[in-house]
Amino acid sequence: MAIEITDLNVLNRMRGGHPEGKTCAILGDCHVYGQSLEEFKNAMGFEELHTFDVNGNPTHVADLNYPLDESFNNKYDWVIDSGTIYCCFDPASVFENILSMLKDDGCIFHTGNLSGFFGRGFYSLSPALFRDFYNANNFKIEFMGAKQR
């Protein structure tokens, strides 16, 4: 999983609008374009950054298809899905984990396959899924976009 340069640019703009949060969870054993996770953490102004994945070398080895330990509930100001949700067998459980991890006034940032993009992951997710899910859960959607390859 990775945060590519175009995603990083959008994330930087979003972070600028919400600089107060100090804790961040990234779904996936993430790599950031041009920098280490420690450099990313510092550049974004986070004091604490944890990664969650069943593979690789994450901070926390966790299968996101199942509920996370309650110690992670309401812990993070930011949750970043760096292209992980569409690689899990049970996306609904991943959404539940995101909501349980996030503080009440937290921010979520997703990257991933959209409908019609084939080749990676188990699913191509429609933007309508994100829009409807977050609207149903009373979130304010500040930005949705797509990039072409």
C-alpha positions in Angstrom: 0.0 0.0 0.0 1.3 3.4 -0.8 0.6 7.1 -0.6 1.6 8.4 -4.1 2.7 11.9 -4.9 -0.7 13.0 -6.1 -2.4 11.6 -3.0 0.2 13.2 -0.8 -0.5 16.6 -2.3 -4.2 16.3 -1.6 -3.5 14.9 1.9 -1.2 17.9 2.6 -4.0 20.3 1.6 -6.5 18.5 3.8 -4.1 18.3 6.7 -3.6 22.1 6.4 -7.4 22.5 7.0 -7.3 20.2 10.0 -3.9 20.7 11.7 -5.1 20.1 15.3 -5.2 16.2 15.2 -2.0 14.6 16.5 -2.6 10.9 16.1 -2.8 8.9 12.9 -3.6 5.4 11.9 -2.7 4.1 8.4 -4.4 1.0 7.1 -1.8 -1.1 5.3 1.9 -1.5 5.6 2.2 1.8 3.9 5.0 3.5 2.0 5.0 7.2 1.3 6.3 8.7 -2.0 9.8 10.1 -1.4 9.9 9.8 2.3 10.0 7.4 5.3 7.0 7.0 7.6 8.9 8.9 10.2 9.5 11.8 7.8 5.8 11.7 6.8 4.7 11.8 10.4 6.9 14.8 11.1 6.0 16.6 7.9 2.3 16.2 8.6 2.6 17.3 12.2 1.5 14.0 13.8 2.9 13.1 17.2 1.9 9.4 16.8 1.5 7.3 13.7 0.6 3.6 13.6 0.2 1.2 10.7 -2.2 -1.8 10.6 -1.8 -4.8 8.4 -1.7 -8.6 8.4 1.4 -8.6 6.1 4.7 -6.8 5.9 6.1 -4.9 8.8 3.3 -2.7 10.3 3.3 -1.2 13.7 0.4 -3.4 14.6 -0.2 -6.8 13.0 -3.9 -6.9 12.6 -6.4 -8.6 10.2 -8.8 -5.7 9.4 -11.5 -8.3 8.4 -12.1 -8.7 12.1 -12.8 -6.1 14.9 -9.6 -4.5 16.2 -8.8 -4.7 19.9 -10.8 -2.2 21.9 -7.6 -0.4 22.9 -7.7 1.2 19.5 -11.3 2.6 19.8 -11.6 6.4 19.6 -7.8 6.7 19.5 -7.0 8.4 16.2 -7.6 11.9 14.9 -6.8 10.7 11.4 -7.3 7.3 9.7 -5.7 6.9 6.3 -6.7 4.0 4.0 -3.8 3.9 1.7 -5.4 1.4 -0.7 -6.1 -1.3 1.7 -9.9 -1.6 2.0 -10.3 -3.1 -1.5 -7.6 -5.8 -0.6 -9.6 -7.1 2.3 -12.2 -9.9 1.9 -14.7 -8.0 4.1 -14.8 -4.3 3.4 -17.8 -3.8 5.7 -15.6 -4.9 8.6 -12.8 -2.5 7.5 -15.3 0.4 7.5 -16.5 -0.6 11.0 -12.8 -0.6 12.2 -12.3 2.8 10.7 -15.3 4.2 12.5 -14.3 2.6 15.8 -10.7 3.9 15.6 -11.6 7.4 14.7 -12.2 10.1 17.3 -15.5 11.9 17.1 -14.0 15.0 15.3 -11.5 13.0 13.3 -10.7 12.9 9.5 -10.6 10.0 7.1 -8.6 9.9 3.9 -9.0 7.0 1.3 -7.1 6.1 -1.8 -8.0 3.0 -3.8 -9.5 1.4 -6.9 -12.7 2.8 -8.3 -15.2 1.2 -10.5 -13.8 0.1 -13.8 -10.1 -0.1 -12.5 -9.0 -3.7 -12.7 -5.8 -5.5 -11.8 -5.2 -5.0 -8.1 -7.3 -5.8 -5.1 -10.5 -7.8 -4.7 -12.9 -5.0 -5.4 -13.4 -1.9 -7.5 -15.3 0.5 -5.2 -17.7 3.0 -6.5 -17.4 6.6 -5.3 -21.1 6.2 -4.4 -20.2 3.7 -1.7 -18.0 6.2 0.1 -20.5 9.1 -0.4 -23.5 7.1 0.8 -21.6 5.4 3.7 -20.2 8.6 5.1 -23.4 10.5 4.6 -25.3 7.8 6.4 -22.8 8.1 9.3 -23.1 11.9 9.5 -19.7 12.8 8.1 -19.0 15.9 6.2 -17.3 15.0 2.9 -14.8 17.7 2.1 -13.3 16.3 -1.1 -13.7 13.5 -3.5 -11.6 13.1 -6.7 -10.2 10.7 -9.2 -6.9 10.5 -11.0 -6.2 9.0 -14.3 -3.3 6.7 -15.0 
